[in-house]
Amino acid sequence: MITPTKMTADISICAQPSARDVGLIHTLGFKSILCNRPDGEAIDQSLYEEMRQAAAYSGLKAAYLPIGQDGPTEADVEKLAELVRTLPRPILAYCETGDRCERLINAMMASEV
């Protein structure tokens, strides 16, 4: 089940969806997905390439910006700002629980002050 949480006008977050969920993500109105979860964290997670292929099939753009358990770096925050400028919006970012996405987006918003 996908339960997006809106962080900004352009970005929402959620816990890890499966590739089967990408059609629903499209139906919810998202134009892009952003994977913030490194591949291989869990044996049952859908890997980025699988998600990218499902996104392409559904007409969504996909991007990969893996964030480790230690949280986002300054370079991660800069890359997110670039992705927000270039990806079709709205964007759905995901990681294992949504927590790393939330920290990344909050860091981006704080850096824009």
TISE-425540 format. One record per residue: residue number from 1; y, x, z of N, C-alpha, C, O in turn; residue in one letter. Coordinates in steps of 0.001 Angstrom, whole numbers, plus 524288, in hexadecimal, padded with zeros to 5 digits. Atoms other than C-alpha are relative to their C-alpha. Last residue first. Layout:
BEGIN
+------+--------+-------+-------+---------+--------+-------+--------+-------+-------+--------+-------+-------+------+
! resi ! nnorth ! neast !   nup ! canorth ! caeast !  caup ! cnorth ! ceast !   cup ! onorth ! oeast !   oup ! resn !
+------+--------+-------+-------+---------+--------+-------+--------+-------+-------+--------+-------+-------+------+
!  NUM !      Y !     X !     Z !       Y !      X !     Z !      Y !     X !     Z !      Y !     X !     Z !    A !
...
+------+--------+-------+-------+---------+--------+-------+--------+-------+-------+--------+-------+-------+------+
END
This chain:
BEGIN
+------+--------+-------+-------+---------+--------+-------+--------+-------+-------+--------+-------+-------+------+
! resi ! nnorth ! neast !   nup ! canorth ! caeast !  caup ! cnorth ! ceast !   cup ! onorth ! oeast !   oup ! resn !
+------+--------+-------+-------+---------+--------+-------+--------+-------+-------+--------+-------+-------+------+
!  113 !  7FB69 ! 80166 ! 7FCCB !   873E0 !  841CA ! 80D43 !  8043E ! 8040B ! 7FF76 !  80861 ! 80389 ! 801DB !    V !
!  112 !  7FBF6 ! 80217 ! 8037F !   86A5A !  84412 ! 801F4 !  804FA ! 7FE9A ! 802FA !  808D9 ! 7FD0E ! 80095 !    E !
!  111 !  7FDA1 ! 7FBA1 ! 802DA !   861D0 !  84D06 ! 80A49 !  80462 ! 7FE30 ! 7FC64 !  8079F ! 80156 ! 7FABC !    S !
!  110 !  7FCCE ! 7FCF3 ! 7FC66 !   85F26 !  84201 ! 813E1 !  802C7 ! 80472 ! 7FD30 !  80727 ! 805DA ! 7FE9A !    A !
!  109 !  7FB50 ! 8030F ! 7FEC3 !   85A86 !  83917 ! 808E3 !  8039B ! 802F4 ! 803B3 !  8085F ! 80296 ! 80332 !    M !
!  108 !  7FCB0 ! 80034 ! 804A6 !   85145 !  8438F ! 803D5 !  80502 ! 7FD0F ! 80129 !  8093E ! 7FECB ! 7FFAD !    M !
!  107 !  7FD9B ! 7FAD1 ! 8009A !   84BF9 !  8462B ! 8117B !  80396 ! 8002C ! 7FB44 !  807BD ! 80296 ! 7FB71 !    A !
!  106 !  7FBE5 ! 7FF83 ! 7FBFA !   849C1 !  83796 ! 8137C !  802C7 ! 80536 ! 7FF9E !  8078A ! 8057A ! 8003D !    N !
!  105 !  7FB93 ! 80338 ! 801C1 !   84286 !  83717 ! 8067A !  80474 ! 80034 ! 803F2 !  80904 ! 80088 ! 80277 !    I !
!  104 !  7FDAB ! 7FD99 ! 804A4 !   839AC !  84265 ! 80A47 !  804DA ! 7FCFE ! 7FE3F !  808EB ! 7FF54 ! 7FD2E !    L !
!  103 !  7FD32 ! 7FB48 ! 7FE47 !   83713 !  83D30 ! 81801 !  802CD ! 80294 ! 7FB6C !  8073D ! 80458 ! 7FBFC !    R !
!  102 !  7FB75 ! 801A6 ! 7FCF2 !   833AB !  82FBE ! 81288 !  8032F ! 804B5 ! 801CA !  807F9 ! 804AC ! 80161 !    E !
!  101 !  7FC31 ! 8021A ! 803B9 !   82AC8 !  83584 ! 80836 !  80503 ! 7FE7F ! 802DF !  80955 ! 7FFB1 ! 80121 !    C !
!  100 !  7FD8C ! 7FB7C ! 80293 !   82406 !  83DA3 ! 812AA !  80401 ! 7FE45 ! 7FC01 !  8080C ! 800CC ! 7FB63 !    R !
!   99 !  7FCAA ! 7FD18 ! 7FC66 !   821CC !  83159 ! 81AC8 !  802AE ! 804A9 ! 7FD6A !  80760 ! 8056B ! 7FE1C !    D !
!   98 !  7FA87 ! 80114 ! 8013D !   81CB1 !  828BD ! 80FC0 !  803BE ! 80331 ! 80350 !  80868 ! 80365 ! 80229 !    G !
!   97 !  7FE48 ! 8048C ! 7FCF8 !   80EEA !  82894 ! 81570 !  8057D ! 7FE26 ! 7FE91 !  80720 ! 7F9EF ! 80035 !    T !
!   96 !  80457 ! 8025C ! 7FD18 !   8075D !  831E6 ! 80C9A !  8019C ! 7FAFE ! 802CA !  7FF0E ! 7F6F6 ! 80235 !    E !
!   95 !  80304 ! 7FBB9 ! 7FDB8 !   81259 !  83423 ! 802E9 !  7FBB2 ! 7FD61 ! 80332 !  7FA8A ! 7F8CB ! 80252 !    C !
!   94 !  80451 ! 800C3 ! 7FC60 !   819EE !  82AF4 ! 7FA23 !  7FDD1 ! 8052C ! 801E6 !  7FE46 ! 80937 ! 7FF54 !    Y !
!   93 !  80213 ! 7FAF9 ! 7FE2F !   826B0 !  8297E ! 7F2D9 !  7FB97 ! 7FEE9 ! 803DB !  7FBD3 ! 7FB34 ! 806E8 !    A !
!   92 !  80352 ! 800A2 ! 7FB65 !   82998 !  81D0A ! 7EB44 !  7FDA8 ! 8054E ! 80149 !  7FA8D ! 8076C ! 7FE49 !    L !
!   91 !  8042D ! 7FC2B ! 7FF4E !   83522 !  81EBD ! 7E20F !  7FCED ! 7FE94 ! 804ED !  7FF35 ! 7FD31 ! 808ED !    I !
!   90 !  8012C ! 7FE03 ! 7FAD9 !   83E61 !  8141E ! 7DD4B !  7FB15 ! 80365 ! 8001F !  7F79E ! 802F5 ! 7FCD1 !    P !
!   89 !  7FFDF ! 80281 ! 7FAE4 !   842A3 !  81A3F ! 7D485 !  7FF03 ! 7FA2D ! 7FF85 !  80023 ! 7F7D2 ! 7FB7B !    R !
!   88 !  7FE6A ! 80581 ! 8003B !   83F4F !  82267 ! 7C89B !  7FF7D ! 7FD88 ! 8056C !  7FBBC ! 7FE90 ! 8083E !    P !
!   87 !  8043E ! 803C6 ! 800A7 !   83E38 !  830AD ! 7CC90 !  80234 ! 7FA7D ! 7FF57 !  80645 ! 7F936 ! 80190 !    L !
!   86 !  80265 ! 7FFFC ! 80534 !   84977 !  83A0C ! 7C9F0 !  7FBA6 ! 7FC02 ! 7FF2A !  7FAB8 ! 7FA65 ! 7FABB !    T !
!   85 !  7FC3C ! 8004F ! 80456 !   8535C !  838F8 ! 7D50C !  7FD58 ! 7FF27 ! 7FABF !  7FFA7 ! 7FCC6 ! 7F742 !    R !
!   84 !  7FD5C ! 8050F ! 7FF80 !   8491C !  835BD ! 7DF5D !  803F9 ! 7FF48 ! 7FBA0 !  804C0 ! 7FAEE ! 7F9BB !    V !
!   83 !  8038C ! 80416 ! 801DB !   84108 !  8412F ! 7DA6A !  80287 ! 7FA9E ! 8004A !  801D6 ! 7F76A ! 7FCC5 !    L !
!   82 !  8006C ! 7FF96 ! 805B6 !   84C83 !  84A90 ! 7DBF4 !  7FC83 ! 7FBB5 ! 7FDC8 !  7FDD3 ! 7F954 ! 7F9D0 !    E !
!   81 !  7FAF8 ! 801D8 ! 80214 !   84F27 !  845DA ! 7E9D4 !  80001 ! 80034 ! 7FA07 !  80203 ! 7FCA8 ! 7F77A !    A !
!   80 !  7FFE5 ! 805B4 ! 7FF9F !   840B3 !  8477C ! 7ECDA !  80514 ! 7FDDE ! 7FDB6 !  804FC ! 7FA18 ! 7FABB !    L !
!   79 !  80355 ! 80207 ! 8043A !   840F1 !  85570 ! 7E7A8 !  7FFE4 ! 7FA09 ! 80028 !  80006 ! 7F786 ! 7FC0F !    K !
!   78 !  7FD2C ! 7FF4B ! 804EA !   84C77 !  858C2 ! 7F081 !  7FCE6 ! 7FDCB ! 7FB6B !  7FF1E ! 7FB4A ! 7F7F7 !    E !
!   77 !  7FBB2 ! 803C4 ! 7FFE5 !   84578 !  85308 ! 7FC5C !  80320 ! 80051 ! 7FAEA !  80490 ! 7FC4A ! 7F8B7 !    V !
!   76 !  80245 ! 80535 ! 800E0 !   83913 !  85A87 ! 7F91A !  80444 ! 7FBE1 ! 7FFB5 !  80413 ! 7F866 ! 7FC65 !    D !
!   75 !  80153 ! 80049 ! 80593 !   840F8 !  8672B ! 7F7D0 !  7FD99 ! 7FAB6 ! 7FEA3 !  7FEA4 ! 7F897 ! 7FA74 !    A !
!   74 !  7FB14 ! 800E1 ! 802CB !   846DB !  864C9 ! 80550 !  7FF07 ! 7FF8B ! 7FA23 !  80185 ! 7FC61 ! 7F783 !    E !
!   73 !  7FC94 ! 7FB74 ! 7FFF7 !   8390C !  86399 ! 80A8D !  8051C ! 7FE91 ! 7FD4A !  80595 ! 7FA5C ! 7FB01 !    T !
!   72 !  7FD4A ! 7FE20 ! 804A8 !   8322F !  856E8 ! 80D8A !  80342 ! 804E3 ! 800FD !  8057D ! 805A5 ! 8052E !    P !
!   71 !  7FB55 ! 802D5 ! 8018A !   82887 !  854ED ! 81891 !  802D4 ! 8028C ! 7FB78 !  80143 ! 806B7 ! 7F9A9 !    G !
!   70 !  7FB79 ! 7FDE9 ! 7FD2D !   81EE4 !  85D7F ! 81FB9 !  8051B ! 7FD6A ! 7FE69 !  80924 ! 7FE4E ! 800DE !    D !
!   69 !  7FF98 ! 80280 ! 7FAE1 !   813AE !  854D0 ! 81AFD !  804C0 ! 801DE ! 80322 !  806A2 ! 7FF19 ! 80695 !    Q !
!   68 !  803EB ! 7FE9F ! 7FC1C !   8160E !  8598B ! 80D25 !  800F2 ! 7FD4A ! 8052A !  804FD ! 7FACD ! 805ED !    G !
!   67 !  7FD75 ! 7FE5B ! 7FB2C !   81E61 !  8526E ! 80329 !  7FBB1 ! 8010C ! 803FD !  7F885 ! 7FD9D ! 8051D !    I !
!   66 !  80325 ! 7FFFC ! 7FB3B !   81948 !  8512B ! 7F550 !  802F3 ! 80252 ! 804A1 !  80579 ! 80665 ! 80437 !    P !
!   65 !  7FCF6 ! 7FCA5 ! 7FC87 !   8237C !  84DE7 ! 7EAF4 !  7FD28 ! 80018 ! 8053F !  7FEB4 ! 7FD66 ! 808E9 !    L !
!   64 !  80304 ! 7FDAF ! 7FBB7 !   81BF8 !  847FC ! 7DF99 !  8036D ! 803CA ! 802FB !  80519 ! 807C5 ! 800DD !    Y !
!   63 !  7FE4D ! 7FABD ! 7FEAA !   82284 !  83ECA ! 7D5EE !  7FCFF ! 801BB ! 804DC !  7FB3C ! 7FE89 ! 807FE !    A !
!   62 !  80231 ! 7FDD5 ! 7FB30 !   81E18 !  8328F ! 7CEE3 !  80213 ! 80581 ! 800C6 !  80310 ! 80857 ! 7FD05 !    A !
!   61 !  7FF7D ! 7FA51 ! 7FFC7 !   8246F !  829C9 ! 7C4C8 !  7FDAB ! 801C9 ! 8052D !  7FD89 ! 7FED4 ! 808F8 !    K !
!   60 !  7FCC4 ! 7FD9E ! 7FBF2 !   81F53 !  81BF2 ! 7C3AC !  8006B ! 805DB ! 7FF22 !  7FCE8 ! 8083B ! 7FCDD !    L !
!   59 !  7FA9A ! 7FF9E ! 801C8 !   81A71 !  814BE ! 7B796 !  803C0 ! 80227 ! 80414 !  8087C ! 8016B ! 803A9 !    G !
!   58 !  7FD0D ! 80497 ! 7FE45 !   80DAC !  8101A ! 7BDB1 !  805B6 ! 80020 ! 7FE5A !  8089E ! 7FC79 ! 7FF80 !    S !
!   57 !  8028A ! 8049C ! 80236 !   8053B !  819CD ! 7B614 !  80316 ! 7FB0D ! 80149 !  80345 ! 7F76C ! 7FE22 !    Y !
!   56 !  7FEE2 ! 7FFE4 ! 8059C !   80EBE !  824B8 ! 7B97C !  7FDBB ! 7FB28 ! 7FD5D !  80047 ! 7F8CB ! 7FA0A !    A !
!   55 !  7FA7D ! 80149 ! 800B5 !   80DEF !  820EE ! 7C7D6 !  80164 ! 7FFCD ! 7FA32 !  803FB ! 7FC26 ! 7F871 !    A !
!   54 !  7FF82 ! 805A0 ! 7FF19 !   7FF13 !  820C3 ! 7C79E !  805A4 ! 7FE38 ! 7FF34 !  8069C ! 7FA04 ! 7FD14 !    A !
!   53 !  8026B ! 802B0 ! 8046C !   7FF21 !  82E4F ! 7C176 !  80065 ! 7FA13 ! 8008E !  8018A ! 7F75A ! 7FCC3 !    Q !
!   52 !  7FC9E ! 7FF3F ! 8048C !   808CE !  83385 ! 7CB69 !  7FDDA ! 7FD1C ! 7FB46 !  800C6 ! 7FA97 ! 7F867 !    R !
!   51 !  7FB85 ! 80380 ! 7FF63 !   800ED !  82DA1 ! 7D6A6 !  803AC ! 80061 ! 7FB4E !  805BA ! 7FC6B ! 7F983 !    M !
!   50 !  80209 ! 80556 ! 80099 !   7F47B !  83441 ! 7D1EB !  80476 ! 7FC04 ! 80067 !  804B1 ! 7F845 ! 7FD66 !    E !
!   49 !  80123 ! 800AA ! 80596 !   7FBE4 !  84107 ! 7D03B !  7FDE3 ! 7FA88 ! 7FEDF !  7FF3E ! 7F82B ! 7FAE8 !    E !
!   48 !  7FB52 ! 800EC ! 80321 !   801BC !  83FA2 ! 7DDDB !  7FEB9 ! 7FF0E ! 7FA48 !  800F1 ! 7FB7D ! 7F7F1 !    Y !
!   47 !  7FD19 ! 7FB39 ! 80134 !   7F4BD !  83E34 ! 7E4CA !  80480 ! 7FED4 ! 7FC4C !  80483 ! 7FAD8 ! 7F99B !    L !
!   46 !  7FF66 ! 7FF9B ! 805A7 !   7F067 !  8310B ! 7EA2B !  8036C ! 804C2 ! 7FEEF !  807CA ! 8051F ! 800E8 !    S !
!   45 !  7FAE8 ! 8011A ! 80259 !   7ECE9 !  83388 ! 7F85D !  7FFB5 ! 8004D ! 7FA0E !  7FCAE ! 80357 ! 7F7E2 !    Q !
!   44 !  7FFB0 ! 80524 ! 8027A !   7DEF9 !  83211 ! 7FD74 !  8053E ! 7FEDC ! 7FD61 !  80602 ! 7FA87 ! 7FB70 !    D !
!   43 !  80405 ! 8008F ! 80401 !   7DBC8 !  84044 ! 80093 !  80089 ! 7FAE2 ! 7FCF1 !  7FED6 ! 7FA8B ! 7F874 !    I !
!   42 !  8044F ! 80351 ! 7FE2D !   7E865 !  84236 ! 807C5 !  7FC39 ! 7FF2D ! 7FB80 !  7FDC3 ! 7FF12 ! 7F6F2 !    A !
!   41 !  7FF73 ! 800C2 ! 7FA50 !   7F33D !  84C4D ! 806B8 !  7FB76 ! 7FCD7 ! 8023F !  7F9D5 ! 7FDB9 ! 806B0 !    E !
!   40 !  80426 ! 7FDCB ! 7FCDA !   7EE5C !  850A3 ! 7F958 !  8009A ! 7FF71 ! 805DB !  7FD9B ! 801D1 ! 808C5 !    G !
!   39 !  8055D ! 8012A ! 80173 !   7FA96 !  84E9C ! 7F156 !  7FC3E ! 8027E ! 803D9 !  7FD3C ! 806BF ! 805DC !    D !
!   38 !  802EC ! 7FBE3 ! 802AF !   8075A !  85025 ! 7F8A4 !  7FA76 ! 7FE2F ! 7FEAC !  7F7F7 ! 7FB7E ! 801C8 !    P !
!   37 !  804B7 ! 7FE5A ! 7FD33 !   80DF6 !  84343 ! 7FBF4 !  7FD2F ! 80444 ! 7FCF6 !  7FBCD ! 80377 ! 7F86D !    R !
!   36 !  7FE6F ! 7FBF1 ! 7FC49 !   81C00 !  8411B ! 7F78E !  7FB5C ! 80211 ! 8031A !  7FC0C ! 8050B ! 806D1 !    N !
!   35 !  80414 ! 7FE5D ! 7FC6B !   81809 !  83990 ! 7EB5A !  80203 ! 80472 ! 80365 !  80330 ! 808AD ! 80170 !    C !
!   34 !  7FF32 ! 7FA98 ! 7FE65 !   8239F !  83312 ! 7E4E4 !  7FBF5 ! 8014F ! 80426 !  7FC05 ! 7FF1C ! 8086D !    L !
!   33 !  80287 ! 7FEB3 ! 7FB12 !   82182 !  82695 ! 7DD50 !  800CA ! 805CE ! 800FF !  800EA ! 808FC ! 7FD64 !    I !
!   32 !  80221 ! 7FABC ! 7FF48 !   82AC5 !  82178 ! 7D30A !  7FD12 ! 80044 ! 8052B !  7FE34 ! 7FD62 ! 808D8 !    S !
!   31 !  80005 ! 7FD67 ! 8051A !   82F94 !  81485 ! 7CD52 !  7FD8E ! 80561 ! 80039 !  7FBE5 ! 8077A ! 7FC3A !    K !
!   30 !  7FEDA ! 7FA68 ! 7FFEC !   82CDB !  80BCC ! 7D90D !  7FF7F ! 80242 ! 7FA80 !  7FC42 ! 80087 ! 7F765 !    F !
!   29 !  7FAFB ! 7FEA2 ! 80252 !   82DC0 !  7FD31 ! 7D6E2 !  80166 ! 805BD ! 8000F !  8059C ! 80735 ! 7FE41 !    G !
!   28 !  7FBF5 ! 80064 ! 7FBF8 !   8232D !  7F7FF ! 7DFF1 !  80559 ! 801C3 ! 7FE12 !  8093A ! 80146 ! 800DD !    L !
!   27 !  7FEC5 ! 80589 ! 7FF5C !   81ABF !  7F5E4 ! 7D3D4 !  80440 ! 7FF25 ! 80413 !  8075E ! 7FB83 ! 8039E !    T !
!   26 !  7FCE5 ! 80185 ! 80493 !   81B4B !  8048E ! 7D119 !  801C6 ! 7FA4E ! 8007C !  8064B ! 7F910 ! 7FF6A !    H !
!   25 !  7FB01 ! 7FD4A ! 7FF4D !   81688 !  80781 ! 7DEE1 !  803B3 ! 7FEA1 ! 7FB8A !  80853 ! 7FDA5 ! 7FC69 !    I !
!   24 !  7FD02 ! 80320 ! 7FC47 !   80C07 !  7FD31 ! 7DCE0 !  8055D ! 80274 ! 800F7 !  80947 ! 7FFB1 ! 80163 !    L !
!   23 !  7FE6C ! 804BF ! 802C5 !   8074D !  8045A ! 7D0BA !  80340 ! 7FC70 ! 80379 !  80715 ! 7FA24 ! 801B1 !    G !
!   22 !  7FB73 ! 7FEB5 ! 8033B !   80761 !  81109 ! 7D87E !  801DA ! 7FB47 ! 7FCD6 !  8068E ! 7FA9E ! 7FC18 !    V !
!   21 !  7FB4D ! 802B9 ! 7FE3D !   7FE84 !  80BA1 ! 7E31C !  804B0 ! 800B0 ! 7FC5A !  808A4 ! 7FE08 ! 7FD03 !    D !
!   20 !  800A4 ! 8059C ! 80132 !   7F1B1 !  80F67 ! 7DC67 !  804E1 ! 7FCDE ! 80171 !  805B1 ! 7F899 ! 7FF63 !    R !
!   19 !  7FEC1 ! 80095 ! 80591 !   7F651 !  81D9D ! 7DCA5 !  7FF7C ! 7FA4A ! 7FE63 !  80237 ! 7F885 ! 7FAD8 !    A !
!   18 !  80426 ! 7FDFC ! 8035E !   7F619 !  81C6C ! 7EB60 !  801BB ! 7FF52 ! 7FA5B !  80589 ! 7FC97 ! 7F945 !    S !
!   17 !  802B4 ! 80400 ! 80307 !   80219 !  81B1F ! 7F3E1 !  7FB65 ! 80282 ! 7FD1E !  7FADE ! 8074A ! 7FCFF !    P !
!   16 !  802E8 ! 7FEA4 ! 804BA !   80590 !  8252D ! 7FE41 !  7FD8B ! 7FB3B ! 7FD60 !  7FA1F ! 7F8BD ! 7FFA7 !    Q !
!   15 !  8048C ! 7FCB6 ! 7FF1E !   80ED9 !  81F5D ! 80859 !  7FD19 ! 800AE ! 7FAD4 !  7FE09 ! 7FDCB ! 7F719 !    A !
!   14 !  804AD ! 802AC ! 7FE2A !   81BB0 !  819D4 ! 803B6 !  7FBD4 ! 8040F ! 80135 !  7FC56 ! 808A6 ! 7FFE0 !    C !
!   13 !  80467 ! 7FCB3 ! 7FE92 !   829A0 !  81D8B ! 8008D !  7FB5C ! 7FC96 ! 8017D !  7FBF2 ! 7F7FB ! 802BE !    I !
!   12 !  80326 ! 80253 ! 7FBD6 !   83510 !  81748 ! 7F98A !  7FB82 ! 803B4 ! 80111 !  7FA57 ! 80726 ! 7FDEB !    S !
!   11 !  80505 ! 7FDDD ! 7FE51 !   83F91 !  81E0D ! 7F1A8 !  7FDA5 ! 7FCC5 ! 80468 !  8003B ! 7FB73 ! 8083D !    I !
!   10 !  8033F ! 7FDF4 ! 80438 !   84B1E !  819A6 ! 7E955 !  7FA7D ! 8019F ! 80194 !  7F724 ! 8024C ! 7FE31 !    D !
!    9 !  80008 ! 803B1 ! 8045D !   8535E !  810E0 ! 7F211 !  7FC26 ! 801A5 ! 7FBC3 !  7FA40 ! 7FE60 ! 7F8CB !    A !
!    8 !  7FADD ! 8001D ! 80282 !   84F6B !  81968 ! 7FD7A !  7FFB7 ! 7FBDE ! 7FBB2 !  7FBA9 ! 7F966 ! 7FAED !    T !
!    7 !  7FCF9 ! 7FBEF ! 7FD57 !   84409 !  819E2 ! 80716 !  8059F ! 8002E ! 7FDFB !  8094C ! 800CE ! 80104 !    M !
!    6 !  7FB68 ! 7FE42 ! 802E9 !   83CF7 !  80D4D ! 80368 !  8031F ! 803E3 ! 80344 !  804A6 ! 802BE ! 807AE !    K !
!    5 !  7FB85 ! 80034 ! 7FC79 !   82FA1 !  80C49 ! 809CE !  804A1 ! 8024F ! 7FD0F !  8046F ! 806CA ! 7FB52 !    T !
!    4 !  7FB7F ! 7FC89 ! 8009F !   8248E !  80934 ! 80084 !  8042B ! 7FF08 ! 80421 !  80522 ! 7FA9B ! 805BF !    P !
!    3 !  7FBB7 ! 80251 ! 7FD17 !   8183A !  802AA ! 805B3 !  804AB ! 803AD ! 7FF9A !  80570 ! 80701 ! 802FD !    T !
!    2 !  7FB26 ! 7FD10 ! 80067 !   80D35 !  8054D ! 7FC2C !  80442 ! 7FD00 ! 802E6 !  80545 ! 7F86E ! 801CE !    I !
!    1 !  7FB5F ! 8034C ! 80000 !   80000 !  80000 ! 80000 !  804DA ! 80374 ! 80000 !  8054B ! 80710 ! 80325 !    M !
+------+--------+-------+-------+---------+--------+-------+--------+-------+-------+--------+-------+-------+------+
END
